[in-house]
């Protein structure tokens, strides 16, 4: 099975708003380093967050 990745975003001609599932302690270092770094861990499933629309189902 091929790995699947999704980027969830709303966009228009001038703006892109990306759904961000990580708190600032994870997101800011990831943005600065252009990849995930500590405290992010692939062994912690709590980092995986469902989307808002999935919760509405």
Secondary structure, DSSP 8 states (H G I E B T S, - for coil): --------EEE-SS-EEE---S-HHHHHHHHHHTS--TT--TT-GGG----HHHHH-
